Each structure stands twice: as structure tokens, then as C-alpha cells.
Amino acid sequence: MRPVNSVVERYIPSALVFAVVLTFVVAALALLLTDSGPIEVLDGWGDGLSGLLAFMTQMALILLLGHTLANTAPVRRLLTRLAAVPKTALQAYLYVFVIAALASLITWGLGLVVGALLARELAVQGRERGLRLHFPLLVAAGYSGYVIWHMGYSGSGPLTAATEGSFLAEALGGTIPITETIFTWWNVTAAVVTILVVGLALAAVAPRGGDRVVELPAHVRDAEGVALDDEVVTPADRVDGSRVVTTLVGLALVAYLVHHYADGGTASLDIVNWTFLALIFLLVRNPFELIALVKNAAANVGEILLQFPLYAGIMGIMSTTGLIAVFSDAVVDIASPATFGLLAFLSAGVVNFFVPSGGGQFAVQGPVMIDAAQSLGVDPVVAIMAIAYGDQWTNMIQPFWALPVLAIAGLKMRDILGYTTVTLIASGLVFGTVTLLLGVLS
């Protein structure tokens, strides 16, 4: 695994540079493969920059709210209790992986943060109990839970396809409810099988006997909390320190969500966000704490906000110049109805290196693959879930989403990459099999 680590450390640029490079690659392809000239390409890019503003806000909120929810006091206390469960090192590695996987199925932002915080808490408690835990593997196991996030409740592709007026709904000519994507029996089964297979793979590479173990540094005591500026001096401070304010908003959000579902409403990106927001308002002590938590979470959002206009510009080039149709025709020429799912999955895994955001990847690749599926007579659900699987798959060796996990753990990508590569291989066997069967049976 060391050569892979060296390549990643020395030659892979930042996620922002990926987005910039992809912009120029798509522009060059538009000039080479279509009849468009430089001015038309430039206009398509510039006009497209604002095309995903609403979607950008939805995705930023998912990360912001997931991080905030994971750091509320009740959730953190729960993490402390959870960390006391494993009794052996192997149990600890598998335990943090399963908990992070389940949290990722709820929301990808929560899964990332919970995996890192639980790994750190387990390392602290393990050291106190005399349990020798290999911290890089513990953190890698927490991050590995993220490999199934796009199969869960916050999967941006399936949720976007279920959202009226979204760019995927326009490509589909309507919406696809999540009962036909996320909550299908085969997707749920695939998630369970992935957890089992990856868990076995991580157990196989865990240190044994006299193997070298790198424990959490002795000076590290606990995961950092947030600093609260909750001194009550004025009447305004008493309002900011009152739980009544946040509780009322939380109950109002719960009432709205209950009415929404009772009235036949379905889950969408907005509804997912309001669900997490309701939990946050109900769990925080007061506005003082909520403000501190949000300030702490906001640091993880900036780079994403910067990249989404670039992805929107890429989509603008592809739609304005007709490059989408060129790509769609190429996929149709290569794929058959039986092989489409597998080829779409593999291509999505490659594209994810250059577009490491699931939402951004669907913005660039989603319309192309949906058009290809329709041309081949394949159910668009296959295209949506194949891209979702490919996106989550290569996150294991793409450092972008590992950054918040590594920041919490105090590690570098090279410290965990050998283990996450094992996760890549194990999960890829499951995802490849499922997407091949979807293509064959559709």
C-alpha cells in the first residue's frame, strides 16, 4: 500500500484544483467534439455558473446540519456510552465501522463526523482500559462507514431525482420517489451485504500478535467540544440563554414534518434538512449553544460552496454545446442494456476522482447517464443508483471527504489509505455485482 500512499501524498492536488481542471477539460472536449466555438463555450460556462444555487444551498445545509447534530451534547454523550461497548481491539474496529455506516445511512455529514468522533473516543477509552488500539485503522474504519452513504436517507442523487423542479427531474421528465431507489429491497440488501463484506475485510487486515500498533498520542485526552459564550448579563442574554426559544422552533418543525408526511408528502433534500434542523433545535440547550455549534460546523462548508458554481458552469458548457448528447451517444455505442449498469458504475467511480462531491457529480454526469439509459431502454433508476454507487465507492481513495475526519483525528491521508483501499476493493465487489445484475434484470 505504500506506493499508493506516496502517489496520493505527492501528486494528487486539492479538490478545488480538480474542479478547475475538469472545467478546462470539458471546455476542450466541447471545442473538439462539437461544432461550438470558444465564445459559445465561454457563454455556456458563464451563464451556467448560477445554475445550481438552490442545490448548492441544500447540499451545504446537509453538511452543516449533520456536523452540528453530531456535536450536540446529547449525541456526544451517546458517543461516550457507545465507546464503552467494545471489549477487544477487533471489536473496536468493527464497531466503529458499523456505527459510522449506520450514521452515514441517516446522513452523510453525520456519518463522517460520528465516525471520526467515535474513533477518537474509542481510542481514549481504550488507552485508559489498557486496550491496544491501532489508531490509523480505527480512523480508517470510521471513514469506511462512509462507503455506503449514497444508499441512505441523504443520498443526493436519489433525493434530487425525487425533488420536483430539480435538474434530474427535468432530465427524467418527472420525479422518481425514493421508494424506487433508496428504499428498494435490493438497495437495502446491498447496503447490508456491503457492511458484512467490508467488515470481514477490515478484520482480515487488523494488527495481530506482534504487529506494530500506533496508539492515540498520550497527550490527547478527548475530542474537542465547542466554546460557549453564554454569560448572562442583559435581558437579551437571558433570551439567548433560554431553552424555550429553540424548543418552540423544534416543535414547530416537527409539527410541519408530521403534517407533510400525513398529507402524502415525500422525502426530498429540503425535508431531510428540516428533519435534522428539528432535531438540533430540540437537542441544544439554548441559542448560545446553537450559535457556537454552527460556527464550529461552518468551517467544513466553505470549500464545497466554492466548488459548486464551477460544477454548474461545467453543466452549462455540456448542455449549451450539446456535449451531453455526444457523451450519451458514446455510452450507448459501448454499452448494452445488460452491461449499462456496471459501465455506469465504473465510469462514475472514475468521474468521482475529478468531481468528489456527490451532488456535483450528479450535476455533471446525471443527465448524461439518464439520457443514455433512456436511449438503451434501461430503467433510469439503474442510472441513478449506478452513479450513486460509483460516487461513494472511490471516496475511499479520494482525499476530499476524508479531510474533516483526518482533521478531527489529527492524521494524514497516507496514514489510513492502505486500509481504505481494502474497503474500496471489498465494497467494489458488491457494487459491481449489484449494478451488473440490475442491468441484466432490468
C-alpha positions in Angstrom: 0.0 0.0 0.0 3.0 2.3 0.4 3.3 3.2 -3.3 -0.3 4.2 -3.4 0.2 6.4 -0.3 3.2 8.1 -1.9 1.3 8.9 -5.1 -1.6 10.4 -3.2 0.6 12.5 -1.0 2.9 13.8 -3.8 0.7 14.1 -6.9 -3.0 14.4 -6.2 -4.0 18.1 -5.9 -6.8 19.7 -3.9 -10.5 19.2 -4.7 -10.7 22.8 -5.9 -7.9 22.2 -8.4 -9.8 19.1 -9.6 -12.9 21.2 -10.3 -10.8 23.8 -12.2 -9.0 21.1 -14.3 -12.3 19.5 -15.1 -13.7 22.8 -16.2 -10.9 23.2 -18.8 -11.1 19.5 -19.8 -14.8 19.8 -20.5 -14.3 23.1 -22.4 -11.6 21.5 -24.5 -13.8 18.5 -25.2 -16.7 20.8 -26.3 -14.4 22.5 -28.7 -13.1 19.2 -30.1 -16.2 17.1 -30.2 -19.0 19.6 -31.0 -19.4 22.5 -33.5 -19.3 25.1 -30.8 -16.7 27.9 -30.9 -14.8 29.5 -28.0 -17.3 32.2 -27.4 -20.2 29.8 -27.2 -18.3 27.6 -24.8 -17.5 30.7 -22.7 -21.1 31.9 -22.7 -22.3 28.4 -21.7 -19.9 28.3 -18.8 -20.6 31.8 -17.6 -24.4 31.5 -17.9 -24.3 28.2 -16.1 -22.4 29.4 -13.0 -25.6 30.3 -11.2 -27.5 27.2 -12.3 -27.1 25.3 -9.1 -27.5 28.0 -6.4 -30.6 26.3 -4.8 -29.0 22.9 -4.9 -25.7 24.3 -3.5 -27.6 25.7 -0.5 -29.3 22.3 0.1 -26.1 20.4 0.0 -24.2 22.9 2.2 -27.1 22.6 4.8 -26.8 18.8 4.8 -23.1 19.0 5.8 -23.6 21.9 8.2 -26.6 20.4 10.0 -25.1 16.9 10.1 -21.9 18.2 11.7 -24.0 20.4 14.2 -26.2 17.5 15.2 -23.3 15.2 15.8 -21.8 17.7 18.2 -24.9 18.4 20.3 -24.4 17.4 24.0 -26.9 14.5 23.9 -25.4 13.0 20.8 -21.8 13.4 22.2 -22.9 11.7 25.5 -24.4 8.9 23.4 -21.0 8.5 21.7 -19.3 8.2 25.0 -21.6 5.4 26.1 -21.2 3.7 22.7 -17.4 3.8 23.0 -17.7 1.7 26.2 -19.2 -1.3 24.4 -16.2 -3.0 22.6 -14.1 -5.2 24.8 -11.4 -6.2 22.4 -9.4 -4.4 19.7 -11.1 -6.3 16.8 -14.5 -5.5 18.3 -13.5 -1.8 18.4 -12.5 -1.7 14.7 -15.7 -3.4 13.5 -17.8 -1.5 16.0 -16.7 2.0 14.8 -17.2 0.9 11.2 -20.7 -0.3 11.7 -21.8 2.7 13.8 -20.3 5.1 11.2 -22.0 3.1 8.4 -25.4 3.3 10.1 -24.9 7.1 10.7 -23.9 7.6 7.1 -27.2 5.9 6.0 -29.0 8.6 8.0 -27.0 11.5 6.6 -23.5 11.6 5.1 -22.5 14.6 7.2 -23.4 12.9 10.4 -21.6 9.7 9.3 -18.4 11.5 8.6 -18.3 13.3 11.9 -19.7 10.5 14.1 -17.1 8.1 12.6 -14.2 10.4 13.5 -15.5 11.3 16.9 -16.3 7.7 17.9 -12.9 6.5 16.7 -11.2 9.1 18.8 -13.4 8.4 21.8 -12.7 4.7 21.5 -9.0 5.4 21.3 -9.2 7.5 24.5 -11.2 4.9 26.4 -9.2 2.0 25.1 -6.0 3.6 26.3 -7.5 4.1 29.8 -8.6 0.4 29.8 -5.2 -0.9 28.6 -6.6 -1.9 25.2 -4.0 -1.5 22.5 -5.8 0.0 19.5 -4.2 0.8 16.2 -5.4 4.4 15.8 -5.0 4.7 12.0 -7.1 1.6 11.4 -9.7 2.9 13.9 -10.0 6.1 12.0 -10.0 4.3 8.6 -12.8 2.1 9.9 -14.8 5.2 10.9 -14.2 6.7 7.4 -15.0 3.4 5.7 -18.6 3.6 7.0 -19.0 6.5 4.6 -18.7 4.0 1.7 -22.5 3.3 1.8 -23.7 6.9 2.4 -25.3 7.3 -1.1 -27.5 4.2 -0.4 -29.1 6.0 2.5 -31.6 8.7 3.5 -29.3 11.7 2.5 -28.3 10.2 -0.9 -28.1 13.4 -3.0 -28.8 11.7 -6.3 -31.9 9.8 -5.4 -33.2 12.7 -3.3 -32.7 15.1 -6.2 -34.5 12.7 -8.5 -37.4 12.8 -6.1 -37.4 16.6 -5.9 -39.8 18.5 -8.2 -38.1 21.1 -10.4 -34.6 19.7 -9.9 -32.2 19.3 -12.8 -32.6 15.5 -12.6 -36.4 15.7 -12.6 -36.1 17.8 -15.7 -33.9 15.2 -17.4 -36.3 12.4 -16.3 -39.4 14.3 -17.3 -40.8 13.8 -13.8 -39.7 12.6 -10.4 -38.7 9.2 -9.1 -39.8 8.6 -5.4 -37.1 7.2 -3.1 -39.3 4.1 -2.6 -38.0 3.1 -6.1 -34.3 3.9 -5.3 -33.1 4.2 -1.7 -35.8 2.0 -0.1 -35.9 -0.8 -2.7 -35.2 -4.3 -1.3 -32.2 -4.7 -3.5 -30.5 -1.4 -2.3 -31.2 -2.2 1.3 -29.8 -5.7 0.8 -26.7 -4.3 -1.0 -26.1 -2.0 2.0 -26.3 -4.8 4.5 -24.0 -7.1 2.4 -21.5 -4.3 1.9 -21.3 -3.8 5.7 -20.7 -7.5 6.1 -18.1 -7.8 3.4 -16.1 -4.7 4.3 -16.3 -5.7 8.0 -14.7 -9.0 7.2 -12.0 -7.3 5.0 -11.1 -4.9 7.8 -10.9 -7.7 10.3 -8.6 -9.6 8.0 -6.1 -6.6 7.9 -6.3 -5.7 11.6 -2.9 -6.0 13.5 -2.3 -9.3 15.2 0.2 -10.6 17.7 3.4 -8.7 17.4 2.3 -6.4 14.6 3.1 -2.7 15.1 0.3 -0.7 16.8 0.2 3.1 16.6 -1.9 4.3 19.5 -3.5 7.6 20.1 -0.9 10.1 21.4 -0.8 10.2 25.2 -1.4 14.0 25.4 -4.7 13.7 23.5 -7.4 13.4 26.1 -10.8 13.9 24.4 -12.5 15.2 21.3 -12.7 19.0 21.3 -16.1 20.5 22.2 -17.2 24.0 21.4 -16.7 27.1 23.4 -19.9 28.6 24.6 -20.3 32.4 25.1 -23.3 32.1 27.4 -22.6 34.7 30.1 -26.0 36.2 31.1 -25.6 40.0 31.6 -28.6 41.7 29.9 -32.2 40.8 29.3 -31.2 39.9 25.7 -28.7 37.4 27.1 -31.5 35.8 29.1 -33.4 35.3 25.9 -30.3 33.9 24.2 -29.8 31.5 27.2 -33.4 30.2 27.2 -34.2 26.8 26.0 -37.8 27.9 25.3 -36.8 29.6 22.1 -35.1 26.6 20.5 -37.7 24.2 21.8 -40.5 26.1 20.2 -38.9 26.2 16.8 -38.0 22.5 17.1 -41.6 21.6 17.9 -42.9 23.7 15.1 -40.6 21.9 12.7 -41.8 18.5 14.0 -45.4 19.6 13.5 -44.7 20.7 9.9 -42.9 17.4 9.1 -45.8 15.3 10.6 -48.3 17.3 8.5 -46.1 17.0 5.4 -46.0 13.2 5.6 -49.6 12.9 6.7 -50.6 14.9 3.7 -48.9 12.5 1.3 -45.6 14.3 1.1 -42.3 12.6 0.3 -38.7 13.0 1.4 -36.6 15.4 -0.5 -33.3 17.3 0.1 -35.3 20.1 1.9 -37.3 17.7 4.1 -34.1 15.8 5.1 -32.6 19.1 6.1 -35.6 20.2 8.1 -35.7 16.9 9.9 -32.1 17.4 11.1 -32.8 21.0 11.9 -35.8 20.0 14.1 -33.6 17.5 16.0 -30.9 20.1 16.5 -33.3 22.7 17.9 -34.8 20.1 20.3 -31.4 18.8 21.5 -29.4 22.1 22.1 -29.7 23.8 25.5 -30.2 27.3 24.1 -29.4 29.7 21.2 -25.9 30.3 22.8 -25.0 26.7 22.2 -26.6 26.5 18.8 -24.7 29.5 17.6 -21.4 28.0 18.8 -22.1 24.6 17.2 -23.0 26.2 13.8 -19.8 28.4 13.9 -17.8 25.2 14.5 -19.6 23.3 11.7 -19.3 26.2 9.2 -15.6 25.7 8.7 -16.3 22.4 6.8 -18.7 24.1 4.3 -16.6 26.8 2.6 -14.7 24.7 0.1 -17.9 23.0 -1.0 -19.6 26.3 -1.6 -16.7 27.5 -3.7 -16.8 24.4 -6.0 -20.5 24.2 -6.8 -20.5 27.2 -9.2 -17.7 25.5 -11.1 -19.7 22.4 -11.4 -22.7 24.4 -12.6 -20.5 26.1 -15.2 -19.4 22.6 -16.4 -23.0 21.6 -16.8 -23.7 24.8 -18.6 -21.0 24.0 -21.1 -22.2 20.5 -21.6 -25.9 21.5 -22.2 -25.2 24.6 -24.3 -22.7 22.9 -26.7 -24.5 19.6 -27.0 -21.6 17.8 -25.3 -24.2 15.9 -23.2 -25.6 14.3 -26.3 -22.1 13.4 -27.6 -21.3 11.6 -24.3 -24.7 9.9 -24.2 -24.3 8.6 -27.7 -20.8 7.3 -26.8 -22.2 5.4 -23.8 -25.0 3.9 -25.9 -22.4 2.7 -28.5 -20.3 1.0 -25.9 -23.0 -0.4 -23.5 -25.8 -2.8 -23.9 -28.9 -2.9 -21.8 -27.3 -5.8 -19.8 -23.9 -4.0 -19.2 -25.1 -0.5 -18.8 -25.4 -0.6 -15.0 -21.9 -1.9 -14.5 -20.3 0.5 -17.0 -22.2 3.4 -15.5 -20.9 2.4 -12.0 -17.3 2.1 -13.2 -17.5 5.4 -15.1 -19.0 7.2 -12.0 -16.1 5.8 -9.9 -13.6 7.4 -12.3 -15.5 10.7 -12.5 -15.6 10.9 -8.7 -11.8 11.5 -8.7 -12.4 14.7 -10.6 -15.8 15.7 -9.1 -15.5 14.5 -5.5 -18.9 15.9 -4.5 -21.9 13.5 -4.9 -24.2 16.4 -5.7 -21.7 17.9 -8.1 -21.1 14.6 -9.8 -24.8 14.1 -10.4 -25.0 17.7 -11.8 -22.3 16.8 -14.4 -22.9 13.1 -15.0 -26.6 12.5 -14.1 -28.3 14.0 -17.2 -25.8 12.2 -19.5 -26.4 8.8 -17.9 -30.1 9.2 -17.7 -30.2 10.1 -21.4 -28.1 7.0 -22.2 -30.3 4.8 -20.1 -33.4 6.0 -21.9 -31.8 5.5 -25.3 -31.0 1.9 -24.3 -34.4 1.3 -22.9 -33.0 0.8 -19.4 -34.9 2.0 -16.3 -33.5 5.4 -15.2 -33.3 4.0 -11.7 -30.4 1.9 -12.8 -28.5 5.0 -14.0 -29.2 6.9 -10.7 -28.1 4.2 -8.4 -25.1 3.2 -10.5 -23.8 6.7 -10.3 -24.6 6.8 -6.6 -22.6 3.6 -6.0 -19.7 4.8 -8.1 -19.6 8.1 -6.3 -19.5 6.6 -2.8 -17.1 3.8 -3.9 -13.9 5.8 -4.9 -14.4 8.2 -2.0 -12.3 5.7 -0.1 -9.1 6.7 -2.0 -10.1 10.3 -2.9 -9.0 12.5 -0.1 -11.6 15.3 -0.3 -14.2 13.9 2.1 -11.6 12.4 4.4 -10.3 15.8 5.3 -12.8 16.6 8.1 -12.2 13.1 9.5 -8.5 13.5 9.4 -8.7 16.9 11.0 -10.6 15.5 13.9 -8.2 12.6 14.3 -5.0 14.5 13.7 -3.8 12.1 10.9 -2.8 12.4 7.3 -4.4 10.6 4.3 -1.3 8.4 3.9 -2.0 7.0 7.5 -5.3 5.5 6.5 -5.1 5.0 2.8 -3.8 1.4 2.9 -6.9 0.4 4.9 -9.4 2.4 2.9 -8.0 0.8 -0.2 -9.1 -2.5 1.3 -12.5 -1.1 1.8 -12.5 0.1 -1.9 -11.8 -3.4 -3.1 -14.3 -5.2 -0.9 -17.1 -2.7 -1.5 -16.4 -2.6 -5.2 -17.1 -6.4 -5.5 -20.5 -5.8 -4.0 -21.4 -2.7 -6.0 -20.1 -4.2 -9.3 -22.2 -7.3 -8.8 -25.4 -5.4 -7.9 -25.1 -3.0 -10.9 -24.4 -5.8 -13.3 -27.5 -7.7 -12.0 -29.6 -4.5 -12.3 -28.6 -4.2 -15.9 -29.2 -7.8 -16.7 -32.6 -8.0 -15.0 -34.0 -4.6 -16.0 
